[in-house]
Amino acid sequence: MSEWIDISQPLNEKVAVWTNDTPFSYKINWSKEQSGSVNVGQIKMSLHTGTHIDAPFHFQNEGEKVADLNINQFIGKARVVVVKDQEKIDVKTLSGLELDSVERLIIRTDAWVNREVFPSSIPYIDKGVASYLYEKGIFLLGLDLPSIDPLDSKELVAHHEFSNYGINILEGLVLDEIMPGDYELIALPLPITDGDGSPTRAVLKRY
């Protein structure tokens, strides 16, 4: 029987964060010695640290927030594909892959090697990909990068296009040892009512 594979980044003080964003920290806020019975921890972090989803509110003031998203789209059959050594991932790149009957697509790029250091550049998702994936019936894109847009982008073209086509975004996955193929995916965000994103515990199980 296949076992679940954790494809989430560990959350600790070594996890890389965006420039000027909130670093991850954990502390015992109330110790067992103080309480007489339990340790109670406290975390401080950005909602876009490590493995996380983006809600449209992240880049659109009128966009859906985390708790508005359809959780069913983050659970179910997913296909993992490998796309390496690309400056960008465009429709031409994806047209060479078998994506028929795929609803959740996970792209392994191997471009973010040391996740304790934020990358200086990444292969980004090109304009037009959202439309192409939508026509295929895909409603979730996951990848092993901190963003689907260039890291210095202010326009966030891919984020806006994906939102316009109702395609959810799952970023920061750990796919180093994941082979191409079909898997069962669970990548549930927390029900943060007003959240622009959410940390996610993402796992795969091979079909």
VOMIVO-49425 format. One record per residue (C-alpha): x, y, z. Coordinates in steps of 0.2 Angstrom, whole numbers, plus 5000, padded with zeros to 4 digits. Example, Ala and Ser with C-alpha at 12.3 -4.5 7.8 and 13.67 -1.06 7.14 Angstrom:
<pts>
506249785039;506849955036;
</pts>
This chain:
<pts>
500050005000;500750174995;501250295009;500950485010;502450585005;502650755013;503050885000;503051035012;504451145018;504851125037;504451285046;505851335057;507051485058;508051425043;506551435031;506951575018;505751715016;505451865004;506552015007;505852125021;504451995025;504151925042;505451785047;504751635055;504951615073;504251495086;504351515105;503651435121;502451565126;501851475142;502951335148;502451175157;503351245172;502351405172;500651325168;500851165179;500251055165;500651105147;501851195135;500951325124;501851385109;501751545098;502251565080;502551725070;502651715051;502151775035;500651685026;501851665011;503251575020;503751395014;502351295006;500851395004;499351444994;498951614987;497151684988;496651814975;496551944989;498451934989;498552034973;496752104971;495952204985;494252134979;494851954977;494351804986;495151775003;495751605009;494151555018;493151595002;494151464991;493351294987;494351164997;493951024985;495151094973;496551064985;496150874987;496150744973;497050674958;498650774953;499950744939;501750784942;502850834928;504650884927;505151044917;507051084920;508251214914;506951344908;507051534909;505151534908;503751404907;502651444893;501251364882;502551294870;503351204885;501751134892;501051084875;502350944874;501650864890;500150744891;498950844901;497250774895;496050734909;497250824922;496350934935;497850974946;499551004939;501151004949;502751064940;504451004947;505851124941;507251084953;507751274951;507651314970;509051204977;509451274994;507751325002;508651405017;509151545004;507851644995;508251624976;508851774966;507851714950;506651584945;505851504930;504151604929;502551564922;502251654905;500751754899;499451634891;499851484902;498251514913;497151514897;497951354891;497751264907;495951324909;495551254892;496351084898;495151084913;496551114926;496051214941;497551204952;499451234948;500751184961;502651204959;504251204969;504551394968;504051544979;503051624965;502351594948;502851774942;504651844941;505251884958;505452064954;503752084946;502552214952;501252184939;501051994943;500351954927;500251764930;499451784947;498051894939;497851784924;497651624935;496351714946;495351774931;495251594925;494851524943;496551424944;497251404962;499051434966;500151314977;501951374979;503451324988;503351134986;504751014990;504750894974;506650844974;506250654975;504550654967;504450564950;503350614936;501650524936;499950524944;499650554963;498350594976;498550764983;498050844999;498551025001;497351105012;497451295017;496951345035;495251425036;495951605039;494351715036;495251865030;496851785024;497751835008;498651665009;498951515020;500351395025;499951225019;500451045023;500550965006;500650775004;500650654989;500250474987;500650374971;499150294962;
</pts>
